[in-house]
Amino acid sequence: MHSRLPSTKNLRAFEIVARLGSIKAAADFLAVTPSALSRRIQTLEEELGQALFQRDPRGLVLTEPGRQYAARLQSIFQSLAEATDAARTALPQRLRLLVPGLYATYLMPGLKIFEARHPGMQISVDIFPGALGSDVRVEEADMVVLYGRGDWPGWETLFLSPHAYSMPVCAPGYLPDGSVDDPRELAHYTWIRHPLFAHVWDNWCDAVGCPGLQPQRWFDADSGLTAREAARNGMGIWMGGGVPYRKIDPVIAGGELIPAHSYHAFLFDYGFYLAWRPQAISNPAAAAFCEWMRASQQAALVYYRNRQRNGQ
């Protein structure tokens, strides 16, 4: 009788931590939090009844059983990767995308065009609420859209936010006069933020010459979509940022949210990135999508440069 195998996601977490030698590096690689990854390692050790790491001030050191286990797992996962690559050549092209809910608003119109150009391709889109997906969902996807600076170890990236800006927006009628001229007046109201995107408020306040400006009250939202809906329902002022929202967000384009102040602070590093593992490009569908997105971003860059030249 075969013994019950541990969870594959816990085995994968252990193999990556063992290979990289650091919880932090492995968490960055998997796009999860270090605490979540530590829990996976702890669960695996409890299932095995065996310590896999020695923990000391210098960091993690594999125990002898841990070293042997990691070597076997690395060989197994390598064989699985090779078998998967071989199988893909015999299967219909399939593209699996993992996308934050807020960015899906922008992606879907373009994805419809891409799908029309690749009628035989099977495309699936999984939406998650925050800036990072769970490690399992990330590992199952061919391409992931993440928010940040694009500096995730083990990932290749394509910047998706040319000329992105942050701009405070609110529901019509939330401010007595519709908007304010002095940004300091916004401090008398509630500001809506997503903890992962809190920097966009600081970025904007610095840009308008009000560093350290704080609101009367914060409203914390668990996702960009929640933040947007809270603002739409008159619960405060939301700092939209990361993509050119005036052009792509139907809630703003339709007038359901309006600028609380006219200044737009450009975000030169932060934004949405298309991210993928180097081996993902071996999937023809992923390679085609990456090249299509790259061409789309180049076209967008030309568009914005032409607008700048024309003073728009």
N, C-alpha and C positions, 0 to 999 in steps of 0.2 A: 504494500500500500504506500502510495506517495504521500509525503507530508504536505500540509497546506502551505502554499506559497505566499509570501508577503505581498502586499500591494505593489504593483508595478511602478506606480508613481513614487512610492517610498524608496524602492530599489533604485530608480533613476535619480532621485535626489541624492542618495548616498553615493552613487557612482560619480556624480558630478562634483560633489564636495570633496570626495577622495582624490579626484583627478586635479582639481584646482587648488586644494589645500586650504580653503577658506570658505566659511559660511557666507560672508559678504560677497565674495567673488561669484560663488555659485548662485546666490540669490539674484545678483545682477544678471547673470547668464540666463536664468529661468524667468526673469522679470517678476519675481515675487518678493515678499518681505523676508528679511533674515529670520524673524521670529517664526513665520510659517514654515520655513525650511527646517529650522531647528526642531520644530514639533514633529516633522516627518522623520527626521533622524532618530529622535527619541522613541517614536512609535516603533520604528524598525528594530531598534535595540531591544525594546521590550518584547517584541514578537520573537526575536531570536534568543532572548535570554542571554545576550552576550554584548559586552561593551565593544563598540567598533572604533571608538576614538578615545585617546587620553587627552584631557583638557588641562592645559597649564597656561601660565601667563604668556608664553611664546606663541600660543595658538593651538590648533588641533594637530594631533599626531596619531596616525593609525596604529591600533594595536596589531599584534601579529595575526589574529583571526580576521581583523578588519582588512589588513593588507591582502591576505589571500582571497578574501571574499570580493574585494574591489577588483582584483586582477581577473577573476572569473567573470564578474559582471561586465567589465569593460569589453572582454572578448565576446560575450553574449550580445551586448548591445551593438557592437560593431557588425556582428553577423546579421542581426536583425535589420540594421540600416542597409547593408548590402543586398539582403533578400528583398527589402522593400523597393530599393532602386530598380532591381531586376524586374519585379512584378509590375512596376509602373509602366514599363515599356509595352506591356501586353494589355493594359487596361485603358479605357477611355480617359482622355485628359480630364483631370479634376483639380479645381482650385478651391482651397478652404481659407477663408478670410476671417480674422477676428478683429472687430472694430469697436471703438467706444461709441456709445449711443449718440453723442452730440455730433461726432464726425460723420456718422452715417447719413445725416441730413445733406452733407456735401457730396458724399461718395455715390449715393444711389443714382442720380441722373447720369453721371459719367459711366457707372458700371453698366447701365442699360446699353450704352453705346458700345462698350467693350464686349458685352455678351452678344450683341448683334453681329460683331465682326468675328466672333468665335462660336458659331452656332452649335458645334459638336461638343463644346466644353461644359462640364458639370460644375457649376459655381454654387458654393454655399457660403453664407455670411452669418457669423455668430456675433451677436451684439452683447457687450458687457457695459456696466454702468459707469465705471470709473476710468482711471488712466492706465491701469494694469489689469490684465486678466489673470486667472489662476494658473498655476504652473501646468496643470493638466491640459487646460484649454489652449495655452500657448504652444505646448508641445504637439498638439494635434493639428494646429493650423500651419498652412504653408507661408502665409504672410500675416503680419500683425500691424495694426496702426497703434502707436504708442505716443504719449505726450511727454515732452521733456526737452533735453538738450541734444539728444541723439547720441549720447556717449555711453551706450550699454555694451559692456564687454561680451564678446561672442556673437554680436549682431552686426550685420551690415545694414545701412540705413539710407533712405532717400528723404530729404526734407520736403514736406508737403505744404508748407505755409509761407510761400514767398510774399513779402510785404504784408505780413500779419500784424494786426494792431490790437491794442486793448482800448476799450471805450465803455464808460459807464452808461448803462441803459436802465430804463424803468418803464412801468406801465403808464400810459397817458393818464394824467390826473393825479399821479402819485405825488408829484411836486406841485405846489400851488400855482406856479407860473409855467409849468411844463418842463423847464430846465433852469439851470443857474448860470450866472456869468462868473462868479467867484467860486473856484473849486472848494474853498474852505467852508462854504455853506452846506456842502454835502455831509459834513461832519455831524449835522443835526438830525441825520436820518439813519435808517438801518441799511447796512451793507451786507450783501449776500456773497458768500464765498464757498468754494470747494477747498478743503484743506490742502490738497495737492496743488491747487492753482492760486494759493494765497499771494504768491509773489507778484501777480499781475496788478493787484491793488498797489503794492509798494512801487512797482515800476511806473505806474501812471502818476501816483502822487509825487514821486521824484521828478518826473518829466514836467509837471505843471508848477514846480517850485514849491511844493508843500510836503517835504519829506517828513515822515513820522505822523502824518495826519491820520486820525483814528475816528471811527464813527461813534454815534451815540450807542449803537448796539450792533453786534454781529449776528447774522443768521447763517448757520453752517449747514450746507447741503451735502448729501452723500455722492452726488454726481453732477456733471454739467447740465444734464437734462433737468434734474430736480431744481438746480439753481435757476435755470431759465424759466421754468414753470412758476417758481416762487415769485420771480420778478414780474412775470406776465400777470399774476394774480394780485399784484399790488402789495407784496410783502417786503419790498425793499429795492435797493439799487444793486444791479448785478454788473460786474466787470467782465463783459464778454472779451475774449481774447484767444489768440492762437491761429485763427484763420480770418480772412476778410469777411466778417459776418454780415456787413451791410449788403453784400452781394449774394450770399448763399443761404442765410438763415431766413426761412419764410416768415417766422414770427416777427423779425425785425423788418424785413422787406415789406411785410403786409401792414406795418404800422402798429402791431400789438405791443411792441416795445419801441421806445424812442430814446434818443440821446439825452441823458441827464445833464451833460456838459459836452460842448462841441469838440473838445480836444481829443485827438487820437494819438496814443503813445505807441510807437512801433516796437515790436518784439523781434529783436535781431537773431536770437539764439533759440529761445523757447518756441515750441510749436508742435505740431503733429508730424510724426515720421512714419513712413512705411519701413518696417523692420523685418528681417528674415535671417535665418541661419545660412551660412555659406553653402551648405549642402542642399538647401531648398531649391536653388537655381537648377539643380539636376532635373527637377520637375518641369517639363516644357510649358505647362500651364502657368506656373509661377514665374518662369522666365519671361513669358509673353506679357503677363500682367505688369511685371516690373518695368519692362521696356515701354509699355503703353503709358504707365504712370509717369515715367521719366519724360517722355515726349509731351505729355499733357502739362507737366510742370514747366517745361521749357516754353511751351506756347503761352502759358499764363504769365511767365516772366516777361516775355516780349510784349504782351498786352499791357502789363502795368508800366513797363518802361515807356511805351508809346503814350500812355495816359499822362505820365509825368512830363514828357516832352511837350505835350499839348496843354499843360497847365491844368489838368483835370484831377 
